[in-house]
């Protein structure tokens, strides 16, 4: 098991070699940043303006119900 662990570690971390990210890594970082920015934007947008102003929306029926005795 340790030989597999050593193989994986050597594939990720080459001692003494300066690793520079390649184009694929930069593409993945840019994609992750884009997804994160979109998720934050959607969270802020739906928090500040949920857009549920329709009178037939389910929350209106739940909130306007008379409490049960």
Secondary structure, 3 states (H helix, E strand, C coil): CHHHHHHHHHHHCCCCCCCCCCHHHHHHHHHHHHHHHHHHHHHHHHHHCCCCCCCCCHHHHHHCCCCCC
